[in-house]
Amino acid sequence: MLDPFADRLDAVTAARGKLCVGVDPHGASVTAWGLPDDIAGVEKFSRGLVAALADDVACFKPQSAFFEAFGPPGLTVLAAVLRDIAEAGAVSILDVKRGDIGSTMDAYARAYLGDGAALAADAITVNPFLGFGALTPAVDLARATGRGVFVLVRTSNPEGDAVQLATVAGDPRGDASPNVGTLIAGQAGDANKAAGTPLVGLVIGATLQVVDIGLDGFDGWILAPGIGAQGGDMGHLRELFAVQGAARPRVLPTVSRSVADAGPDPNSLKKAVHSLLQ
């Protein structure tokens, strides 16, 4: 079994800084590196990005969809990318956004969080909108194997507002009328307390103007995608997640294109990362 996920992430971010680099091999990025938009190009782009930043970045977030689009060969490349990340001593967060009920959720958990699984990552993103309790198989397996889950709670796309900010009738934790995002964040915090370690993190978009859900008592990691090309910036992020005048200690700014666009030259990629870590 691995050491607890949050402990490993705390350690590697202390050494390398709090930045997560997305591995998103969509066609425009791959061809911008002078590579063909095919599985060979996807592999060279993705593994090249990880290799260039192996000593500089604490965390990589491969987006599974761009690999799945190529079928079994794409999944083979994804497995290789995950191995590369592990060999670099970095943490992998596989962006799969899985969410289902019962045995189906259990199967998803075994696919990505089980020891020995071909696509095992250090953590995955999950979708709680079938009810937080439906995620129990993933949370339980993550706890058993020293891995983690990041729960979608407040995404930056405007379509999410109608669901994530909707008011619910009541919260057994005591809030008379929380919005859905607040309810999920509270349930994530409860799961961490029950596990005795903050293995459940949250996904909150870095492009939001304000954090409009309650995070009182939540001490897990927050994955904040959207830095760079999507409009988020590091200065705003510190303000967005300020707690009593200080930045939250466990926030992972996540950047994809703004780093990848500096490639394929490894030194240029490193400079792009270091500019964000300052």
C-alpha distance (Angstrom), angle and dihedral (degrees) to the residues before:
residue distance angle dihedral
M1 . . .
L2 3.78 . .
D3 3.78 122.6 .
P4 3.82 111.5 -92.5
F5 3.79 112.0 -67.1
A6 3.81 96.6 -123.2
D7 3.81 91.5 50.3
R8 3.79 91.3 52.7
L9 3.79 92.7 46.7
D10 3.81 91.5 47.1
A11 3.81 90.0 52.7
V12 3.79 98.5 46.9
T13 3.82 94.2 45.0
A14 3.79 89.9 50.0
A15 3.79 88.1 56.6
R16 3.82 101.3 37.6
G17 3.78 106.6 21.5
K18 3.78 132.5 -104.9
L19 3.77 105.3 -70.1
C20 3.78 129.8 120.6
V21 3.80 117.3 -160.5
G22 3.77 117.6 -153.0
V23 3.78 118.8 -135.2
D24 3.81 100.5 -148.4
P25 3.81 109.9 159.9
H26 3.78 98.3 -173.1
G27 3.77 117.6 156.9
A28 3.81 98.5 -98.4
S29 3.80 93.3 53.4
V30 3.79 94.2 44.2
T31 3.80 94.5 49.6
A32 3.83 91.0 44.7
W33 3.80 85.7 64.9
G34 3.80 88.9 56.1
L35 3.79 91.7 -105.7
P36 3.81 129.3 130.0
D37 3.80 117.8 -101.5
D38 3.79 93.1 -116.2
I39 3.79 137.3 94.4
A40 3.81 92.3 -79.8
G41 3.80 90.0 54.0
V42 3.79 91.7 46.5
E43 3.80 90.5 53.2
K44 3.80 95.2 47.6
F45 3.80 91.8 46.3
S46 3.80 96.7 46.4
R47 3.78 99.4 41.1
G48 3.79 91.1 40.0
L49 3.79 91.1 54.6
V50 3.80 92.1 51.0
A51 3.81 93.1 44.6
A52 3.81 92.7 50.9
L53 3.81 92.8 51.1
A54 3.80 99.5 32.4
D55 3.81 94.1 116.3
D56 3.79 97.2 36.6
V57 3.79 108.7 47.9
A58 3.80 128.4 68.7
C59 3.77 97.1 -160.4
F60 3.81 140.6 21.9
K61 3.80 125.4 -163.5
P62 3.82 113.3 -159.1
Q63 3.79 112.8 -163.2
S64 3.79 104.0 -133.9
A65 3.82 95.8 -155.5
F66 3.80 94.2 68.8
F67 3.80 89.8 56.1
E68 3.82 95.9 40.2
A69 3.80 89.0 56.6
F70 3.83 88.1 72.6
G71 3.80 94.2 51.9
P72 3.82 121.3 -139.3
P73 3.84 94.4 -10.3
G74 3.80 88.5 54.6
L75 3.79 91.9 52.3
T76 3.80 89.4 49.8
V77 3.80 89.1 55.2
L78 3.81 90.9 46.5
A79 3.80 90.1 53.7
A80 3.81 89.0 51.9
V81 3.81 91.2 49.8
L82 3.80 90.9 51.6
R83 3.81 89.8 50.9
D84 3.80 90.3 49.5
I85 3.80 90.7 52.9
A86 3.80 91.9 50.2
E87 3.81 92.0 48.0
A88 3.81 88.8 51.5
G89 3.79 89.7 58.5
A90 3.79 90.8 -117.7
V91 3.80 129.3 127.5
S92 3.80 120.7 -108.2
I93 3.79 123.0 -145.4
L94 3.79 108.0 -172.6
D95 3.79 109.7 -151.1
V96 3.81 102.9 -142.4
K97 3.83 101.7 130.1
R98 3.79 92.5 -150.1
G99 3.79 121.2 176.8
D100 3.79 131.3 159.8
I101 3.79 141.7 124.9
G102 3.77 137.2 -89.1
S103 3.77 120.3 -25.9
T104 3.82 92.0 1.8
M105 3.79 92.4 59.7
D106 3.78 88.7 45.1
A107 3.81 89.6 55.1
Y108 3.80 91.8 49.3
A109 3.79 89.3 50.6
R110 3.81 92.4 51.1
A111 3.82 90.6 48.4
Y112 3.80 94.7 56.8
L113 3.81 108.6 16.7
G114 3.79 103.7 34.5
D115 3.79 121.6 107.2
G116 3.79 108.8 -105.1
A117 3.82 95.1 15.6
A118 3.81 112.7 145.8
L119 3.81 90.9 -127.6
A120 3.80 98.4 35.4
A121 3.80 112.5 151.6
D122 3.79 132.2 -179.2
A123 3.80 88.9 -111.7
I124 3.78 140.9 -7.6
T125 3.78 136.2 -152.9
V126 3.81 115.5 -113.2
N127 3.79 135.8 -167.1
P128 3.83 114.7 -129.0
F129 3.79 99.3 -172.5
L130 3.79 94.0 106.3
G131 3.79 84.7 62.5
F132 3.79 127.8 -71.5
G133 3.79 90.6 -105.2
A134 3.81 89.7 63.2
L135 3.82 87.4 68.0
T136 3.81 92.1 62.7
P137 3.85 95.1 105.9
A138 3.81 90.4 55.7
V139 3.80 94.0 44.6
D140 3.79 92.0 47.5
L141 3.80 94.6 48.2
A142 3.80 91.9 45.0
R143 3.79 88.7 53.7
A144 3.80 91.9 48.6
T145 3.82 94.7 49.1
G146 3.80 101.5 36.6
R147 3.79 94.6 -108.0
G148 3.81 134.4 122.7
V149 3.79 145.8 -135.7
F150 3.79 130.6 -143.8
V151 3.79 113.4 -150.4
L152 3.80 121.1 -148.8
V153 3.77 104.8 -121.5
R154 3.82 111.4 146.1
T155 3.76 113.9 13.3
S156 3.79 123.3 -173.6
N157 3.81 97.7 -126.8
P158 3.83 110.9 104.7
E159 3.81 91.4 -133.0
G160 3.80 88.7 68.2
D161 3.81 94.6 63.0
A162 3.79 96.2 79.3
V163 3.81 91.7 57.8
Q164 3.79 103.8 29.8
L165 3.80 96.1 46.3
A166 3.81 96.9 39.4
T167 3.80 113.5 122.5
V168 3.78 117.0 -117.2
A169 3.77 125.8 -149.6
G170 3.77 96.6 -112.2
D171 3.76 147.3 -27.9
P172 3.79 121.2 -129.7
R173 3.80 86.7 -145.0
G174 3.80 89.1 69.5
D175 3.82 109.4 -93.7
A176 3.78 107.7 125.3
S177 3.81 96.9 -151.1
P178 3.81 115.2 8.3
N179 3.76 123.5 167.1
V180 3.79 117.1 -113.3
G181 3.80 93.6 -101.7
T182 3.78 92.2 53.5
L183 3.80 90.8 48.5
I184 3.82 92.2 51.9
A185 3.82 93.1 45.8
G186 3.79 89.3 51.8
Q187 3.79 91.7 49.6
A188 3.81 89.8 49.7
G189 3.78 89.5 52.8
D190 3.80 90.6 49.5
A191 3.82 90.0 51.6
N192 3.80 90.3 53.0
K193 3.78 91.7 50.9
A194 3.79 90.8 50.0
A195 3.82 90.9 49.1
G196 3.79 93.6 46.6
T197 3.82 90.4 -131.1
P198 3.82 132.8 68.0
L199 3.79 96.3 -110.5
V200 3.82 92.9 142.1
G201 3.78 114.5 77.6
L202 3.79 132.2 179.0
V203 3.80 133.1 -124.0
I204 3.81 111.0 -137.4
G205 3.79 120.0 166.8
A206 3.80 117.5 -113.7
T207 3.81 90.2 -145.5
L208 3.81 94.7 66.3
Q209 3.79 115.1 113.8
V210 3.80 92.3 -141.4
V211 3.78 136.3 3.3
D212 3.78 98.3 -110.2
I213 3.79 97.5 -177.0
G214 3.78 128.6 76.4
L215 3.81 117.3 -100.0
D216 3.80 99.2 171.7
G217 3.78 110.2 148.7
F218 3.80 95.5 5.9
D219 3.81 110.0 133.5
G220 3.81 102.2 167.5
W221 3.78 128.8 103.6
I222 3.80 121.6 -73.9
L223 3.80 118.2 -148.9
A224 3.81 107.7 -149.8
P225 3.83 111.6 -168.3
G226 3.78 123.4 -174.3
I227 3.81 105.3 65.5
G228 3.80 113.3 146.9
A229 3.79 119.8 -3.6
Q230 3.80 93.2 29.8
G231 3.80 91.9 56.2
G232 3.80 104.9 -101.0
D233 3.80 120.8 125.3
M234 3.78 134.9 -165.6
G235 3.80 95.6 -117.4
H236 3.79 93.0 55.3
L237 3.79 90.0 45.1
R238 3.80 91.6 61.1
E239 3.79 89.9 52.3
L240 3.80 93.0 43.4
F241 3.79 93.3 57.7
A242 3.79 99.9 33.1
V243 3.79 115.3 140.3
Q244 3.80 116.2 -165.9
G245 3.79 90.1 -20.6
A246 3.82 96.4 -48.5
A247 3.79 130.0 92.9
R248 3.78 117.6 -104.5
P249 3.79 108.2 -99.8
R250 3.80 96.1 -136.7
V251 3.80 107.3 55.4
L252 3.81 121.6 125.3
P253 3.82 111.7 -157.8
T254 3.79 106.5 -150.8
V255 3.79 124.5 -151.0
S256 3.79 130.2 174.6
R257 3.80 121.6 158.9
S258 3.81 96.4 28.3
V259 3.79 88.9 63.0
A260 3.81 99.3 33.7
D261 3.81 91.9 50.1
A262 3.82 87.9 64.9
G263 3.82 90.5 64.4
P264 2.86 164.0 129.4
D265 3.82 89.6 47.2
P266 3.84 106.0 83.3
N267 3.79 94.0 -145.7
S268 3.80 91.3 53.2
L269 3.80 90.1 49.7
K270 3.79 90.6 51.1
K271 3.81 91.5 49.7
A272 3.80 90.4 51.4
V273 3.81 90.4 53.7
H274 3.80 95.0 44.5
S275 3.81 91.3 51.1
L276 3.79 88.9 59.2
L277 3.80 94.6 45.6
Q278 3.82 94.0 56.2
